[in-house]
Structure formats: structure tokens, C-alpha cells
């Protein structure tokens, strides 16, 4: 029998850090869960992802062809379910819970497998889209009472360079993002030089966020004095990490570029 249910994803799931991933997961809708039950028609436990084709009978009696994408052998071994994926074969009945691809019909990134014998494989724990640092920021942003007292609201009357260098001195981009969000003005940090502005740490797929109204704070590098320039240059990695976390969190939690 075919069953499919789509409902808001309220689970919080941990994924590999983006540097470890083979491909971006941004094309999957982490806010929607899909559940299918069907028969495996082909199985490939391999690279860059393990891929399974599943025939699903819909309510009209027609067969729909679905695709399950999940971990490669190395990652499946590290996460503890390599044997389960390796042994999934043609003819097996399987129920899959996962997130749908935003662009490819009937394609899922799986996070649960329910086997016919009752075995359940939880392929991911925590947040599917977010690594641990973004989860940490998310918890503070949504529970501002947990933000440490040492991270007060930003003085909006200060110049952009004074605001950003103050954040760099704090040396905690996660808490600062949470504080800015709780105050209602989270902003990506842009560095302007020679007439162009760059946002270090923002993925190419997320560049649309750098054009959102009131979502940026831009420092004009060309206008800095020596002390200010030194302060900004000392925070290269801070700015990259700040922008990476805020842009990816915004993509999944608030508004997508797609």
C-alpha cells in the first residue's frame, strides 16, 4: 500500500559540516517532511551518494517512481549504518522519511529508513541542514534570555566600522548574530573597496541575501585610518564565520534565495 504524508518538519537534525558534504544540501527543503512506502527497483551503495530507486503505488493505483539519495559508503560507515544501506536491495519493501528536493520531483534526501522487518535506521541525529555552530546560534536567537549579559545591544549610532570592530573584539560571532537577531536587525557584513562590495563567507548560492533591504552593514575599507584598517584585517576569519552562519541560517529558517 502507498502512503505519503507531507507536514512541517519540526525535528532538529545534525548534518555534516558543509566542508565535509559532497554537494550542497540547500536544494532540499528542510522545512517539509515526506514519507513514502514502496519497492526498491535499483540500489547503488556508492559515491558521491548512495542512490535508490523506489516504485510507489499511489491512491489511484498508478506507480510513481521516487529517488532516495543518502550517504556514501565512507560517511555511512562513520555514522554507523553502512550495513543497512549496503544490504538494501532490489525487491525490498521500504518506508522512507526525508526532505524533498526543491527542483526535482519525487526526489528525497532521506533521514529515516523503516524496513519491513520493523528495523528503523535513523540516518541523522539533530538538524539535517545545520551544523552544530548554527544550531547553537539558533537556540540563543530564539531564546534571547539565554544570550550572555556581556553581549549588549549594538549602539546603532556608531559608524559601521566601529560596530563591526566592536563585534570582532568580542570574538564570538554566534552570540553576536543571536543578539542582533533578537534586537530585530541582523545584518551581513560587507567590505567595500574600489567601488565593489564583497561579503566574505557567503556562498555563491546565497548571494541574494546580500541584496535584501536592511540586511547588510557595509564597511568602506578605502576610508579607514590605520587603526581601523588593522581592526578589520584582524577580523578576517570572524567576518567570514559571521556571514557564513547568518546567511545559511537565514536561508533555512527565514527566507530562501529560491
Secondary structure, DSSP 8 states (H G I E B T S, - for coil): ----EEEE----EE---TTT-SS-STTB-TTEEEEEEEEEEEEE--SS-EEEEEEEE-TTS-EEEEEEEE--HHHHHHHT-HHHHHT--TT-EEEEEEEEBSSSTTEEEEEEEEETTS-EEE--EE-SSB-HHHHHHHHHHH-GGGS-TTS----TTS-HHHHHHHHHHHT-HHHHHHHHHHTT---EEEEEETTEEE-TT--GGGGGGGGSTT-EEEEEGGG--HHHHHHHHTTHHHHHHHHHHHHHHHHHHT----
